[in-house]
Structure formats: C-alpha cells, structure tokens
Amino acid sequence: MKKITFILFMAVFASCGNHEENAELQEQKDTVTVETVEEEVSVENDSEVSYSLPSPLQIAFLFKNSGLGYQAGITHDPSKAKNYNTKAAQLLNLGVYSADMAYNVLHNQTQEAINYLKVMNELSEKLWMTDVFNNNNLRERFEKNIGNPDSLAYIIADMQMELDNYLEENEMEDASVVVFAGAWIESMYLAAQTSNLNDNQRLNVKLSEQAIILESLVNLLEHKYPEGTENLINGLKDLQTVLKPLDDESEDIPFLSKEELQQLKEKIEALRAEITA
C-alpha cells in the first residue's frame, strides 16, 4: 500500500482594511501555507510519495506576476455550465470556472468574477456540494467586497480551503484532483492566449516550470483513476511530450523554444476544448 501525501498550497493575501495591511500585502504575496492530507491507495510498491498541487489562485497569481495581462473574452462561457451532466464534466468545469474567477479577481474584473462565483455555485448544487459556498457566508462576503481585489483574493483562498475540507471529510479526494486538473488546464490556456507569449521570457519560464505540476497531476490521476477521466489522462500525457521537467541536477533555466510554445499552445487549446465542449 502506497501512501500518497496530497499537498495543497494556499496563496496568502492580506485584506486591505488599512495602510499597514496594504504595506504588509506586498511582503506576503509570495508566502504560502500548506495543508497536508494523507490517504492510502493500492499501488504496486510501498514507498511514500508526495505530490504538490498549488491552488488555482496561486497559479493565476504567478502568471500575473510574470506579465500575463487581462484579455476580455477568453474565459469560459458561464452559460455552458447547464450542459455538463456527467460527474467528471461537472468537476472539470468547476475547476475551469474557479480558474476564470481567480483570473478576473486578480485583474480587478469583479462583476465577471461574481458571474463565475454564481456558476460555480450552480455546479456545486449538481454535485451535492452546496455546503462549500454556504459555510462562512463566502458568497455574501464576496459580494460585499466588490471593488477590493485583495480582499476578494483572500476570500477565494477561504473558498478553496472549504472545498478541500469538504472533499476530504466526504472521502472525495479523487474529485479534488479532477477539479484541480480543470483549473490547471484553464490557467495554462489563459496564459497561452497572451498576445506577446513568444516575447515574454518570464511567462515562458513559468509555463516551463509547470512541467513539475503536470507530472504530479498525471501521477495522481493514474493512481486514483477517477471515473470518466481516461481522455483527460491521455491529453495530459500528450502535453508531457512538450512540457518536460528538467533533470534534478540540471542548472539550466527551463525555457521553451518558439516551436515548443506553439505546440504547447495548440495541445492546451485542444484539451481545453474537449473538456469544455
């Protein structure tokens, strides 16, 4: 029996109640806290392996700090949520919409973010997960902080923690991996849509570094193999043909060539189109 330690990183944001908190926010932006959830799954060997998956908010924050600007019209259409009838599709697109919400919050598009919060609530009802949004008045807090992106980011972190706790308490950790997969794919898609992708070296490096996350995600999905994720796993493995982690002993900075960037963009677009259809 192998024990998988599933580590979820939560970005830490200070709320903006006064000037001192604003000053501290800049220092705390790269700080993370860690929640560790251990579970046992049947696999062939007995070694313990840790897989680290960041929150959608943290990925969006990393990409934004690397020069990813806001581009209207590239996030997923909220009206399509009603089309998802299988559990796998609902979980994947819950992740997609969570990444879209984080993207809009960090770019101060609060009305758009509210639209995504509402559609996430709708999907959670289909999945019998309404407690995630009802606990701690998350939705009410979100709407009261319109216009305050730093506080909204903090609330999103709380929401992510509620989701993680709910899935753990209800022995649905496999679902959390599927939700994350949807969020990760959407985050990569948004980053790949930036108009200056080929000229933005910082964003290129951050995209390249996602190879480590991709490897962990594929391993987790293969160990858990949630129902309805066969095509997802195959699509993620296809991404690995372009997005490969460097050797641990390599001193090279991870960097994708112009041709590799184009291949990555096309593969991400195809995978995203499949899960959002």
RAGI-V952586 format. One record per pair of residues at least 12 apart in sequence whose ideal C-beta (glycine too) atoms are under 6 Angstrom apart, sorted by sequence separation. I is the first residue (numbers start at 1). J is the second residue. If there is no record, write none. Layout:
i=I j=J
i=I j=J
//
This chain:
i=101 j=113
i=121 j=133
i=221 j=233
i=142 j=155
i=14 j=28
i=141 j=155
i=101 j=116
i=12 j=28
i=100 j=116
i=101 j=117
i=218 j=236
i=242 j=260
i=12 j=31
i=97 j=116
i=76 j=96
i=138 j=159
i=242 j=263
i=97 j=119
i=242 j=264
i=9 j=32
i=10 j=33
i=97 j=120
i=76 j=100
i=75 j=100
i=117 j=142
i=7 j=34
i=8 j=35
i=135 j=162
i=239 j=267
i=7 j=36
i=94 j=123
i=214 j=243
i=238 j=267
i=132 j=162
i=215 j=245
i=5 j=36
i=6 j=37
i=132 j=163
i=211 j=243
i=5 j=38
i=90 j=123
i=211 j=244
i=212 j=245
i=132 j=166
i=211 j=245
i=3 j=38
i=131 j=166
i=90 j=126
i=110 j=146
i=181 j=217
i=235 j=271
i=3 j=40
i=4 j=41
i=70 j=107
i=78 j=115
i=90 j=127
i=81 j=119
i=1 j=40
i=2 j=43
i=78 j=119
i=81 j=122
i=108 j=149
i=56 j=98
i=60 j=102
i=64 j=106
i=81 j=123
i=56 j=99
i=60 j=103
i=177 j=220
i=105 j=149
i=177 j=221
i=3 j=48
i=5 j=50
i=7 j=52
i=9 j=54
i=10 j=55
i=57 j=102
i=209 j=254
i=11 j=57
i=56 j=102
i=60 j=106
i=208 j=254
i=11 j=58
i=105 j=152
i=177 j=224
i=208 j=255
i=105 j=153
i=178 j=226
i=208 j=256
i=9 j=58
i=11 j=61
i=174 j=224
i=204 j=255
i=174 j=226
i=204 j=256
i=102 j=156
i=198 j=258
i=192 j=265
i=192 j=268
i=189 j=268
i=188 j=268
i=189 j=272
i=91 j=175
i=95 j=179
i=99 j=183
i=94 j=179
i=98 j=183
i=92 j=178
i=96 j=182
i=185 j=271
i=91 j=178
i=95 j=182
i=99 j=186
i=103 j=190
i=185 j=272
i=91 j=179
i=95 j=183
i=99 j=187
i=93 j=182
i=92 j=182
i=96 j=186
i=57 j=156
i=57 j=157
i=55 j=160
i=74 j=193
i=68 j=191
i=68 j=194
i=53 j=180
i=56 j=183
i=59 j=187
i=63 j=191
i=37 j=168
i=16 j=148
i=67 j=200
i=16 j=150
i=39 j=173
i=16 j=151
i=67 j=202
i=15 j=151
i=66 j=202
i=67 j=203
i=13 j=150
i=66 j=203
i=15 j=154
i=13 j=153
i=66 j=206
i=88 j=228
i=13 j=154
i=88 j=229
i=86 j=228
i=62 j=206
i=11 j=157
i=10 j=157
i=8 j=164
i=51 j=216
i=51 j=220
i=43 j=223
i=41 j=223
i=92 j=275
i=76 j=276
//
